[in-house]
Amino acid sequence: MPLGDPTIDPRLLPLLRDDLAAASYTVDGVEDFLGPLAAAALHREQAVPALRVARAALGGATETASGQTEASREPRAVLTALFLLGLEVTRADVDAALPTVGTDGATRLGLVVAAGTGPGDGVRALLDLRPYDAADATGPVSWWLASDLGELATGRRLAGDHVLGAGGASITLAQVTMRTPVGRVLDLGTGCGIQALHASRHAGAVVATDISRRALRFAEFNAALDQVHLDLREGSMLEPVAGELFDLVVSNPPFVITPRAAGTGTIPDYEYRDGGRAGDDLVRDLIQGVGDVLAPGGVAQLLGNWEHRRGEGWTERVGGWLDEAGLDGWVIQREVLDPAEYAETWIRDGGTTPEREPAEWAASYEAWLDDFATRDVEAVGFGIVTLRKPVAPSGTSLRRLEEHTGSVRQPLGGHLAASLAAHDWLEATDDAALAAARLTVAPDVSEERYLTPGAGDPNVVIIRQGDGLGRGIQASAGLAALVGASDGELSVGQLTAAIASLFEVPAGELAGELLPAVRGLVRDGFLTPAP
């Protein structure tokens, strides 16, 4: 069973917020306390170095004249030990670390449980409460987030209704979401509320939904603690917002592909990751259905898994979903796991390990492989899906499915928004207008030249993007010359004519080569229209 639920007390939450800030219980404060080695290990879900630091910091105490124990520990050390590492501290520790809220106030908020009323009595956390820093396309932000204690703190497998904090997928979605100011945002499957909190910074109103009542309770608590207003609704998928329209939908849905066949009852269901559907049906249905709640021009951004089935390319499979949706679509596959890797990842995610529970590990592993075999699944892709509802009656114009497994420059949301805007500009710009356009090279673009030793001219020229997806484009000599000369002074057509004269080739022939390449460079942000 879950350890606890947070309680919203309008009188205590401002005091808690002030106490946490005064204790330097921030991301930088915690990392400074732990030191680089322990902080880095904790990011890898390895607690031993951090436990050593925390236990050393909590090792000393003094006694008052009456013989009572008096805490002398640094507040951020107490809070890190209590809420991040699951260690027991004393009531005196908590009273000193949270001087205005105290142990009694933290108990009323559902954060801790105390063994007694004496200063030396033990106090344990019921929830994970941690600082959160991020940079999205709106800029940097700092909050505190409550969620359920994880396996690292409890040493136990997660409960089925476990409420996850800001995990890797949540952080990824927050960074890739476009932050253009909008009227209404829907956070579908809000969990602890992290996407909704981010959305509140650039939206007039934010609706957040979840099938889990406990998740909504955490989202409500976090919103109140971080002074954000959210419209929270309980229900499955799009049901709570049927008939409404939104300018932006964000979703980190429960996309994990989990065996559903008879005889797989040993695999626990986790509300935060399991949508109760077979295979990748949940992601398919969301892609095909989200257009119903998108306003014209509205955008949906979500994460998801999709199966690579024998004899069917993933672009064909997911592209078919986009066709059915009737939306503009851009899918970037960021990771591919084989069935065994996928099973291992998600069995471990729930807290089952081969060392601790070998029989259950093996049974779950078999169930996952059997399930994939029934659908001829050869691999599972993970990626970012960006959808847009067309404004024009002519319908969809964007259909882009690509794989990019390399590093990217986060936050990516601004780059994605700029690329969509470039796509729209190109759609309205025929070749004659493109030739007449003046373009400038983006400031993050560089050029790499590779030459055979002793050669006067390069064998290969790569135009490299430092921002966004970090693309590298192999350029012909003519294209490299055009990019290098694109400073907004001359039009594409004028530059093409000059380069053709220099290379002694027909200008029309060179234009036929360069204009399609220029379109690609504008679309991906290498070149931008001059003001």
KOLKELUM-232207 format. One line per 3 residues: number of its first residue (from 1); for each residue x, y, z of C-alpha. Coordinates in steps of 0.001 Angstrom, whole numbers. Last residue first. Example, Ala and Ser with C-alpha at 12.3 -4.5 7.8 and 13.67 -1.06 7.14 Angstrom:
REM KOLKELUM-232207
2) 13670 -1060 7140  12300 -4500 7800
***
This chain:
REM KOLKELUM-232207
531) 14196 40384 -41617  16384 37765 -43323  14754 34386 -43783
528) 16571 31698 -41770  19222 29177 -42763  20460 26211 -40726
525) 17078 25944 -39005  15915 22522 -40148  13258 23750 -42588
522) 15575 26450 -43939  18324 23895 -44603  15894 21512 -46292
519) 14547 24266 -48536  18103 25250 -49420  18759 21690 -50568
516) 15702 21795 -52836  16912 25171 -54262  20523 24107 -54786
513) 20408 21403 -57454  17832 22970 -59763  19515 26342 -59176
510) 22811 24858 -60383  21199 23721 -63641  19538 27083 -64159
507) 22820 28932 -63551  24699 26878 -66133  28176 25909 -64830
504) 31427 27912 -64865  32112 27406 -61169  32448 31165 -60567
501) 29566 31984 -62897  27371 29372 -61226  28350 30764 -57804
498) 27325 34270 -58852  24024 33069 -60306  23234 31046 -57193
495) 24029 34014 -54935  21697 36240 -56937  18931 33622 -56823
492) 19284 33091 -53077  18996 36836 -52591  21913 39064 -51619
489) 22496 40988 -48375  21082 38569 -45830  24446 37070 -44861
486) 24206 33910 -46935  27713 33745 -48460  28872 30677 -46528
483) 25597 28918 -47149  25856 29535 -50896  29466 28369 -51048
480) 28675 25206 -49108  25780 24536 -51479  28000 24924 -54538
477) 30800 22769 -53136  28278 20051 -52316  27149 19759 -48750
474) 27063 16825 -46346  24523 17866 -43721  25140 17457 -39971
471) 22208 17787 -37593  22661 18866 -33993  19020 18183 -33114
468) 18492 21682 -31794  21647 23798 -31576  25173 23254 -32912
465) 24218 22574 -36527  26965 21308 -38806  27482 21892 -42543
462) 29812 19090 -43582  32187 19487 -46529  33888 16393 -47949
459) 36835 15926 -50330  38191 19396 -49613  40194 21300 -52217
456) 43951 21915 -52373  45021 18361 -51689  48308 17741 -49863
453) 46771 15520 -47210  43296 14437 -48385  40883 17069 -47174
450) 37942 17133 -44786  36137 20430 -44233  33759 21157 -41336
447) 31433 24162 -41393  29613 25733 -38459  26004 26692 -37736
444) 25003 27986 -34272  24593 31604 -35437  21951 30700 -38054
441) 23070 31594 -41586  21070 34382 -43184  18625 34275 -46087
438) 17381 36780 -48676  14392 35537 -50653  14046 36012 -54418
435) 15057 32444 -55189  12574 31266 -52561  9818 33332 -54190
432) 10541 31740 -57566  10743 28288 -56018  7361 28620 -54320
429) 6993 30021 -50803  3771 29427 -48841  4717 25872 -47879
426) 8229 27110 -47107  6916 29611 -44565  4777 26917 -42925
423) 7742 24554 -42677  9856 27370 -41208  7213 27950 -38519
420) 7231 24234 -37698  11038 24331 -37512  10974 27338 -35207
417) 8578 25555 -32852  10765 22444 -32823  13869 24527 -32080
414) 12152 26351 -29240  11003 23107 -27689  14437 21462 -27723
411) 15574 22559 -24276  18006 20918 -24673  20643 20471 -27359
408) 20403 16974 -28748  22607 13906 -28439  22328 11145 -31001
405) 19422 8753 -31540  17705 10700 -34312  15316 8682 -36404
402) 12843 10332 -38728  9160 10535 -39523  7883 13718 -41179
399) 4440 14318 -42623  3559 17991 -42739  995 19391 -45187
396) -2305 18277 -43730  -5620 19683 -44884  -6550 21953 -47790
393) -9262 23465 -45574  -6551 25521 -43863  -6102 25472 -40096
390) -4555 22041 -39839  -4481 20365 -36416  -913 19833 -35329
387) 938 16780 -34033  4391 16418 -32476  5442 12918 -31408
384) 8687 12346 -29516  10273 8931 -29319  10640 5374 -28183
381) 10941 2416 -30511  10411 -1231 -29645  12133 -4069 -31481
378) 11480 -7315 -33352  7803 -7677 -32534  6244 -10632 -34347
375) 2856 -9952 -32701  2591 -13137 -30607  6378 -13026 -30082
372) 6123 -9739 -28184  3790 -11330 -25638  5990 -14407 -25241
369) 9030 -12204 -24637  7201 -10195 -21996  5797 -13277 -20265
366) 9190 -14995 -20220  10819 -11959 -18565  8021 -11790 -16010
363) 8487 -15443 -15083  12275 -15071 -14903  12114 -12019 -12647
360) 9511 -13689 -10436  11734 -16716 -9951  14912 -14668 -9379
357) 13425 -12286 -6799  16276 -10404 -5063  19140 -10972 -7495
354) 17017 -11080 -10644  15489 -7711 -9699  11868 -6583 -9372
351) 11447 -2912 -8420  8894 -1793 -11004  11556 -177 -13188
348) 13560 -3404 -13090  10797 -5245 -14952  10534 -2248 -17272
345) 14133 -2128 -18421  14645 -5888 -18570  11604 -6362 -20810
342) 12761 -3628 -23201  16266 -5036 -23425  14864 -8482 -24232
339) 12452 -7162 -26856  15170 -5148 -28662  15398 -1499 -27747
336) 15262 1523 -30079  15742 5119 -28938  15049 8668 -30113
333) 12461 8190 -32855  11386 11663 -33961  7797 11876 -35206
330) 6403 14949 -36973  2725 14952 -37872  175 17285 -39410
327) -3163 15843 -38477  -5739 13640 -40237  -5470 11082 -37444
324) -5806 8108 -39798  -2827 9288 -41844  -828 9837 -38660
321) -1551 6280 -37516  -417 4979 -40898  2840 6901 -40489
318) 3365 5029 -37220  3324 1687 -39020  5076 2749 -42224
315) 7724 4645 -40274  8226 1596 -38056  8912 -586 -41061
312) 6647 -3597 -41479  7922 -7083 -42358  8532 -8106 -38758
309) 6989 -5659 -36346  8712 -2625 -34863  6428 -1728 -31987
306) 5727 1794 -30840  6513 3576 -27590  5368 7085 -26753
303) 5995 10667 -25794  3565 13477 -26486  3184 16866 -28068
300) -180 18083 -29346  -514 21346 -31274  -3506 23549 -32038
297) -3775 25243 -35435  -7518 24680 -35402  -8417 23837 -31774
294) -7357 20383 -30650  -9778 18247 -28612  -10890 15868 -31369
291) -7373 15884 -32827  -6264 13816 -29837  -8010 10720 -31173
288) -5674 9170 -33745  -2494 9927 -31841  -4095 8820 -28566
285) -5436 5615 -30118  -2041 4688 -31543  -297 5430 -28237
282) -2778 3241 -26365  -2647 446 -28944  1108 -66 -28539
279) 811 -3687 -27445  -2389 -4503 -25600  -4084 -1796 -23543
276) -4312 -1336 -19776  -2588 2037 -19820  435 909 -17844
273) 3047 3535 -16861  1772 5652 -13966  -997 3224 -13071
270) 1410 374 -12411  79 -3085 -13094  2099 -5887 -11555
267) 3310 -8795 -13698  2475 -12072 -11944  -907 -12096 -13685
264) 672 -13070 -16997  -1333 -16281 -17400  -3928 -14833 -19741
261) -2466 -12275 -22145  -1909 -8630 -21184  1870 -8333 -21409
258) 2977 -4694 -20903  3921 -2125 -23541  4673 1043 -21571
255) 2733 4034 -22891  1123 5348 -19713  897 8835 -21255
252) 3510 11600 -21056  1075 14042 -22567  962 17639 -23696
249) -2009 19183 -25475  -1776 22750 -26762  -4370 25168 -28138
246) -7211 23272 -26513  -10809 22484 -27432  -13610 21030 -25321
243) -16276 18500 -26363  -14821 15649 -24320  -12464 17002 -21678
240) -12805 14373 -18916  -13002 11528 -21498  -9731 12300 -23291
237) -7589 9643 -21529  -9380 8145 -18539  -10897 10308 -15820
234) -10316 12669 -12909  -10090 16400 -13480  -7728 19097 -12180
231) -8057 22749 -13250  -4674 24130 -12192  -3614 27310 -10356
228) 92 27613 -9488  1581 28763 -6190  4366 26145 -5956
225) 2971 24509 -2813  -599 24748 -4148  341 23249 -7515
222) 2342 20537 -5803  -558 19610 -3519  -3084 19523 -6384
219) -740 17404 -8488  -267 15032 -5541  -4017 14670 -5103
216) -4431 14233 -8854  -1985 11331 -8743  -3945 9773 -5895
213) -7177 9962 -7898  -5505 8102 -10727  -7189 8295 -14145
210) -5460 11600 -14721  -6356 15010 -16096  -4779 18462 -16029
207) -6515 21569 -17417  -4319 24651 -17720  -5551 28203 -18352
204) -3983 31353 -19838  -878 29475 -20854  2856 30279 -20873
201) 4078 29627 -17330  1160 27351 -16432  2433 24840 -18980
198) 5474 24036 -16839  3263 23328 -13827  942 21217 -15985
195) 3872 19161 -17219  5016 18471 -13628  1612 17585 -12221
192) 2387 14586 -10011  788 12353 -12648  -645 14604 -15373
189) -2106 11957 -17635  -3271 14464 -20284  -1956 17963 -19637
186) -4381 20164 -21564  -3445 23754 -22373  -5705 26730 -23078
183) -4855 30252 -24286  -1370 30040 -25726  2056 31665 -25319
180) 4599 29693 -27404  6374 27288 -25079  6983 24344 -27394
177) 7431 21141 -25422  10784 19413 -25945  12201 20246 -22513
174) 9103 19357 -20505  8766 16110 -22444  12341 15108 -21658
171) 11918 15950 -17963  8832 13765 -17779  10601 10897 -19563
168) 13563 11050 -17183  11457 11053 -14057  9793 13988 -12306
165) 7972 12193 -9512  5990 8999 -9873  2753 8339 -8062
162) 2572 4650 -7106  -929 3227 -7552  348 -314 -8151
159) 2788 -68 -5266  6516 14 -6006  8754 -2830 -4878
156) 10487 -2257 -1573  13814 -828 -386  11901 2247 782
153) 14226 5113 -216  15700 3653 -3421  12388 1959 -4202
150) 10705 5300 -4574  8831 7451 -2089  5598 8715 -3583
147) 5542 12202 -5032  5986 15773 -3832  7652 18388 -6000
144) 9437 21603 -5043  9920 24296 -7676  12646 26137 -9596
141) 12378 27419 -13192  14769 28404 -15961  13543 29809 -19301
138) 10360 29692 -21388  11776 27018 -23726  12348 24810 -20712
135) 15154 24903 -18171  14677 22820 -15079  15148 22806 -11333
132) 13224 20581 -8933  13634 20406 -5176  12441 17245 -3463
129) 9625 15874 -1369  9289 12086 -1444  6430 11079 791
126) 5809 9337 4114  9092 10526 5551  10276 9120 8856
123) 10589 10727 12283  12266 9101 15288  11903 10275 18870
120) 14791 12318 20288  12804 15504 20731  9965 13618 22447
117) 6500 13549 20934  6526 10036 19574  7218 7783 16591
114) 6678 10610 14106  5173 10234 10632  6104 12556 7797
111) 4774 14465 4772  1021 14152 5351  570 17910 5699
108) -585 17414 9294  2650 15521 9983  4759 18315 8498
105) 2912 20732 10783  3606 18603 13861  7248 18115 12918
102) 7832 21823 12606  6183 24214 10193  7939 27404 11322
99) 11298 25858 12191  11527 23312 9364  15149 22106 9746
96) 15166 22705 13498  11826 20997 14152  12845 18193 11799
93) 16101 17462 13628  14433 17752 17042  11883 15170 15912
90) 14779 12889 15134  15847 11501 11760  15001 8234 10052
87) 16522 7808 6602  14430 7583 3431  17176 8933 1155
84) 15443 11823 -596  12918 13010 1992  14608 12414 5345
81) 18315 12393 4544  17991 15340 2168  15819 17247 4668
78) 18255 16683 7541  21302 17642 5466  19486 20729 4151
75) 18833 21819 7748  22476 21466 8908  22564 19405 12057
72) 22827 20589 15623  19678 18937 16946  19151 19090 20692
69) 18740 15917 22713  17150 16461 26112  19247 16139 29268
66) 17722 19132 31030  20912 21152 30538  20646 20551 26808
63) 22421 17698 25049  24345 17960 21794  24117 15956 18591
60) 26501 14386 16090  26134 11697 13436  23668 13410 11156
57) 26330 14750 8774  28164 11411 8714  24921 9593 8041
54) 24111 11968 5176  27508 11637 3485  27513 7843 3737
51) 23913 7677 2530  24842 9807 -489  27672 7419 -1427
48) 25365 4383 -1000  22341 5748 -2893  22873 4612 -6480
45) 19894 5747 -8568  22218 7093 -11293  21393 10682 -10222
42) 22324 9532 -6702  25762 8528 -7965  26348 12001 -9420
39) 25323 13647 -6151  27554 11307 -4117  30649 12059 -6222
36) 29985 15790 -6715  29393 16675 -3056  26332 15782 -1011
33) 25831 19224 549  26580 21136 -2669  24279 18822 -4602
30) 21487 19434 -2100  21949 23200 -2179  22170 23332 -5972
27) 18914 21402 -6341  17327 23467 -3573  16820 22809 112
24) 18734 25938 1010  17147 25636 4479  15596 29111 4129
21) 13929 28012 874  12459 24886 2444  11253 26858 5460
18) 9587 29521 3308  7713 26953 1229  6667 25081 4364
15) 5317 28291 5880  3390 29061 2683  1972 25500 2801
12) 896 25620 6458  -2038 28029 6332  -3515 26761 3074
9) -3407 23159 4372  -3371 20667 1509  -2795 17110 2646
6) -333 14809 914  -1114 11101 643  711 8311 2426
3) 2817 5192 2458  1149 3573 -525  0 0 0
***
